């Protein structure tokens, strides 16, 4: 559920994360032949900007919420994508993981769904917050904490939670959606945004509009502390108990000294354990305002009949000021940094170089480098480290790590094969980077990048869910969904000289942070030694 940079390493660390399809944060597409074959069915459908402009309507409601409706009446279904322009990078200081909590709370229901008696539940939830505030105040005391008082306050809090639980109808929200044909019901949290999405029969549009608008505009922090425990367990599984998860977290904390990209996206354990529903409510009031939200609806929906329905429900959400832009800018890195984890586990190597955000004129150049280094078995890292030298099981590079709304990292990773080390794959990666700085890429490599990027976009446009996502993301990031059609021209304009210039500017030691897991045999058990000696 939690979508962060960890999704890049899903096959290795077994982290469940959803990878977005947009070029703003995409993975390599795969074999050239496979991509071209997959694109073949698209030939019969108009996929150009003029065609989409005829079928797409954008409206900004008086409260500031942006709606996009794209008519594609090929089947009686629609997909939607709600993008909130706030993610884990926006977590308040001391409350890391708060944005992620909303992903968990998204399906807990509303004032009318998920409760047997909301007026009574509201009173009960208020008592929970009063009890938690008292308990938390005593818990945080560094001097003079009263153990008995703390125990008593914890019991009052637990009792209040149990009383509020009496009004809960578990899973009511997702059950209503699924009983009415919803598919792919999900949400995800990234460093830069939070997303909500599913697909549904078009004759259930009004039901969806009611459900989505009420959970955005009238949230209920129902079972908040129960979900907080779930998030803590998620952290234990995906980071504390996962060497790669710990390495990623530590590398980012090392690479960043000022920007919140250096904080744990899922949240630091000590902060997750203390965050409150009151803090969550304040976060919602600041970031879940209509001016900070874009919703795209794609499928069997015409603007003439759909917009009035959306206006009816989403206009009711109270307006609020768009959150102020982040002012923190990560200072230039002046020296190479490193993180080393030693334990009895699979060796792993990861490194990152600071790069500008997605608005940078060279953004397409970074995409070209990603493609040339990592797109399938013909990519440079695979050919060199996996096929030819046989020192790695996997090797890739990618941009937008951990996000791209703000200046992020261009990262490379490799998984050494048995008998090989992180040092070996590091040397091999740096050799390929040096080659990129001193030699032009081939005409074939550059043309493959342009072709694959074009096919990727066509494939994204062909799917209702993918198109809804891209429209919402481009509208949010560029202020115009049409920007996604201008991206191809940027890719086509990338030159060999651009790639060498960017490589020489970014891939330098002083701009590099490395992380590695080195295998270290576990220490012998003293008790076992004594037993062996006795025998």
N, C-alpha and C positions, 0 to 999 in steps of 0.2 A: 504493500500500500504506500509506504513512504518512498517518494521518488526523489532521489538525489543523485549525486555523482556515483553512488554505489551501484546504480543500475549498470554502469559501464562494466562492472566486474561480476555481473549476475551469475555467469556460468561458472565462475571460480569460487565466489564466496557464498553462492546460493541465496542471495538476497532477492526477495520478491519486490520488483520495482517495474513500473511501466515506463517504456522508452517512447518519447514523443516522435512523431513522424516528420515534423517540420525541419527544414534545413537549419533553423536557428539552433537546433540541438540534436542533430541526427547522427546515427551510426552509419558505417559503410554499407553499401547496398548489396554487394555480393558479386557473383560471376557476371561478366559482361554478357555472355550469351543468355543466361537466365533472365537478366534484367530486360534485354531486348524482347525476348519471348513473352515475358509478363506484360510488356507494354503493347503488344500486338493488338489485343482486343480493344484498345482505346481509339483505334483509328476511326471508328464509325461515329464517334461522339465529338461534338465541337468543344474543345477545351481551351479556347483562346479567351483573352480578356473581354473582347466585345460580346461574346456569347454569355459570359458570366454577368456582365454588366446589365444585360437585358433581363436577367432572372434574379438579380440580387437587389435588395432594398436595405438601406441603413437608416436607422432613426435613433436620435438621441432624445430620450424622454426628458420632460421638464426637471425631473430629479437628478439627471445627469447620467443615467444608465444607458449604455449603447446596445442596441439590438440590431442583429444582422439576420435577414431572412433570405435564403437562397432556394429557389424553386427547382426541384428535380423530381418530376412526377413519374418516375419509372416503376415505382412500387409504393403501396400505401403505407409507407413508414417514414419516420424522420429521425435524425440524430441531432443532439444538441451538445454544446460545449460551453460551460460557464467558466470564464477566466477571471479570477480575482488577482489584481496586480499587487500581490503581497505574498511573500513566502518566508522561509526560515531566516533569510537575511534581515527581515524586518522584526524578528523577535526582540522584545524589549530586553535591555541589559538586565541580567539576573533571572530571565525567564525564557531561556533557550528551549526550543521544542514547542512553544505555544502555538505557532502557525500550524504545526503538524497536528495538534490536538483537534483543530477544526475539521480535519479530514476524518477523524474518528467520530466527532460529534455530528457529522453531516447526516447520518441516517438514524439519529435518535428521535426524530419527530419534531412536531411543532406544538403550538398551543391547542390544536385540535386533533392531532395525530400522535398516538403513543401515550395517551393518558386516559385514565378513567374519570378524572375530575380535576381539570386544570386549576380552577380557583383555589382548591384545597392544596394541590401540588405546589402551586406558586408560594403559598405560605410555608409549606414544608421545606421547599428549597431555600427560602430566605433564612429559615432556622438553621439549615445546614451551613450556610455561609457565616452566620453569627457564631456558631459553634466552632467552625474551622478557624476563623479569625482569632478566637480566644486561644485555641490549642496552638496555632502557629506562632502566636506572640510568645507563648511560654517556651515552645520548642526552640525558638531562635535566640533565646537568652544565652549569652556566653558566660555570664557570671550570675550566680544566684538562682539557677534553674531549680525548681522544686519538683523532684521526681514523682512524689505522690500527686501533686497538683496536675502534673503533665499526664499521668495515667488517668486521673479523673476526667480531665478535659478531653482526652482521647475517647473515653467511653461516651461522653456526651455527644461528641461528634459522630461516632459510630452509630449511636442510637438515632441521631437525627437523619443520617443517611438511610438507615433501615426504614424509618418512618416515611421518607420521601419515596423510597423504592416501592411502597405499597400501591402507589398510583400509576406505576409504569406498566405499559403494555409492550412487552419486548418485541423488537423487530417489526413493529407495526408499519413504519414508513417504507422499508424495502418490500415488505409483503404486499402492500397496496400497489406499489409500482409494478412488481413482478406479476401480480394477479391480473394486471391490465396490460400485460405484454412487454414490459420493460426488459431489455437485454443489455448486458454489459454494464450493469449498475456499478459505478465505481467513483473514486476520487483519488487524487494524488497531490502530494506536496513536493515542491522543488524549492531551491534557494530563492528563486525569483518570483514564483507565483504559486497559486493553489487552484486546482481544476476539479470540476465536477461534470460528469457526463454519463449518458446512457442513450439507447435507441428505443423507439416505441412506435406502435401503430399510429398513423396520423389522425385517426378518429379519437385518440386519447390526448390530443394536444392541449385542450383546456385543463384536463386533470393535471398534466405535467406542469403547465403554467402556474396553476394554483399551488402545487406541491413545492416547486422550485422557488417561487416568489415568497412563500411563507417561511421556508427554512432560511432564506437569506434575510428577510425583513423582520421576522419574529422568532429568532432562535431561542431555544430553551436548553439551558445547560443541564440537561437531564443525564443522570448517571455519570457526571463529569469525573468524579474521583475513582469510579470503577474503571473508566477508560484511561485515566491517568496511570493506573496500575498496569493496564494492557500495554501502554506506551513504554513503561519502564521495562516490562518483559521483552518488548520488541527491541529495545536498546541492548539488553543483556544478550539476546540471541544474535543480533546482527552486528554488534560492535564489540561488546565486552568478551563474548565467546568466539569471535571471529577474528583471527589475526589480520586478515586483509582489511576488515572494517576498522580495526584499531590503527593500522598503518595509515589508511586514508585520512582518518580523523587527525592523527598526529602530524601528518605531512601538511595538511591545510593549516593547522594551528601554528606550524613552523613557518610556512610560506607567507602567511599574513600576520602583520603586526598591528594593523589598525582597522581594516575593513572587516565587517561581520562574516564574510566568506570564510574567515578563519575559525568561526565558532562551529560547534557541533550542530548539524542540521536537525538530527533527531532529538538533540538536547543533551546537556550534561546531566548525569544522574542526579546530582545534588539539587539541580534546579527543577528538573521534571518532578521530583518527589515533593516539591513545595509549591508548585504553581497552583493557583486557585481559580475557581469558576468566576470570581470577581475580576481577576486579571484577564481572563478570557473574554468576559463581557466588555471590558475596556478596549481590548484589542479589536473586537468585532466592531465596536462603535467607531473606531478610528479607521480601519482598513476595509471593512465590508460595507462601505457607503456606495451608492449607485455610481457615483463619478469614478469609482475605482474598479468597475466591473464591466466586462463585455460578454454578451451572450450571443452565440451564433446558432441558428436553427437551419438545418439543411435537409431537404427531402421533399415529400409530397405536401408542400406547404406554399400557398400563394400569398404574397404580401397583402393582397386585398382582403383576404379573410383571416389571415394569421395576425397581422399587426394589431387590429382592434382587440383581439384576445390578449395578446402580450401587453398592450397598453393598459387594459383593464386590470391586470394583476400586478405587473411590475411597477406601474406608476404609484402604487400604494406604498412602496418602500420609502421610508423617510429619507429626504436628501441630507447631504452632509458635505463638508469641504473635502476635496481630494487631498490625501495625505501629502505633506510637504516632501519634496525630493530629498534623498539622502545626501548629506554634505561630506561625509567621510570619503577621502580618497587615499587609497593605499600608496604610501611613499615608495619611490623606486628602490628596488632591492640592490644592495651594494656589494654583497658577498655571497658565495655559494653556501647553502645550508644543507644539513642532512639529518635523517632520522634512521635509526637502526633498531630493529626488534629482533631479539635472539630467543628462539624457542624451538622445541621439537615439532616442527611443522614444515609444510611445503615452502621452499624459498620463493621469494617474489621480489620484483623490482618495479619501482614507480618513480617517475620524475616529472616535474612541472616547471614551465617557464611562464612568467607573467606576460600577458598580452592585453591589448585594449578591448573595450566592449564591442558589442555587435554593430554599433554605429560607425566604427572605424572604416575609413575608405579601403583598408586592406582586408576586410572581413572575408571576402571571397577568396583571397590568397590563402588564408588559413584553411578554408574548405578544400582548396586544391591540394595543399600539403597533406591534409588528412586523407584524401582520396588516394594520392600517389603512394603514401606510406602504408595504408591500412585496408584498402578496398579489395578484399579477396585474396586468392592464392597467387595472383600476379603482382601484388603489392610488394614494395621494397622490403619492408620488415619481415613479411612472411618468407619471401624468397631467401633473404639473407640469413635470418636467425633460425627459421623453422626448417626450410627445405635444404639449403646448402650447408650451413655450418652444423645444423642439428643440435643446437644448444638450447633451444626453447620449444615448449609445446604451443605457446601462443605469444604473439607480439603485435602490438598495435599502438597507434597514436591518434589523438583526437583533441578537438578544441572545445571551449566552453565548459571548463572544469573549475569550480563546481557549478558555475552558471555563466551567463553571458550578458545579462542586463547591466552588470558592472564589469570592470576589468577582471578577467579570470585568468586561467592557466591553459597553456597548451601542454597536454600531458602525453607521456609515453609509458607503456608498461610491458613487461615480459615475464613469462613463467618459465624458469629454467628447468630443463629436463634433469632427471636423476644423474648425478655425477657432475653436474655443472652448477655454476654459482651465479649470484646476482652480479658480481664483478664482471664476469664474462659477458653477460647480456648488456650490461651498462656500456662496456667498451664497444660492443657491436653496434648498439644504438647510436653512440656518439660518432662512430665511423660513418654511419649512414647520414647523420646530420652534417658532418664535415663535407661529405660528398655533395650534399644539397647546396652547401654554401659555395662550393668551388666549381661545380659542373652544372650546366644547364640540364633540366629534365628533358626527356625526349619528346619529339612531336607526338608520338603515339601515346605517351602517358598523359600529356596535356589534352589531347583530343578525347581520350577515354574519360577523363574527368568531366569535360564539357558534356559529352553524350550521357554519361551516367547521371549527372545532376539534372539534365533535362528529363530523362526517363523517371527519375525519382519524383520530380514534381508532377508529372503526368499521372503517376500511380497514386500520389496523394490526392489529386483532384478527382480521381475516379471513385473514391469511397466517401459516402456521406459523413461518416464519423471523422475520417481524416480531414476532409474539407472543412467541416465545422471547426475543428481544432485549429487548422491553419488560418482560417479567416479570423477567428478570435485572437490568435496570437499576433498576427500581423497588424490587425486593427489596434491592438494594445501597444505593440512595440513601435509602430510607425505612424499610427493615427489613420491608417487607410489600408483596408484588406487588399487593395489592388497592388500594394507593394510587393506581394509575393510573385506577381508577374514580371516585375522589374528585376528580380534577382538573377534571372538567367542571363540577362545582358551583362551583369557584373561578372558572372562566372566566365562567360565567353570572352570578356576583356582581359582576363588574367594572362600575363605573359611569363615567359621563362625568366626574364630579368626581374619581374616582380617577385617571383619565388626566391631567387637568390638574394635579392635585397632584404626581404622580410626575414629569411633564414639567418642572414648575417646580423641583423638587428636584434632578433629575439633569442636565438639559440646560442647564448653565450654563458659561460660558467657563472659569472657574477649574478645572472638572472635566474639561476637554477636552484631548485630544491629537490633533493633526492630522498627516496625512502626505500628501505629494503628489509626483507625478512630473511635472516640467516639461520640455517638449521643449527641448533645446538642440542646435543644429546641430553636427555633429562638426567638430573642428578640421581645417583643411586639412593635407594631407600635405606637409611641407617639401620632400621629394624630388620630389613631383609639381610643386610650384611652380618648382623649379630647372629641371626638364625643360622646362616650358612656357616659361620665360624664355629658355632656350637656343635653342628653336625660333624 
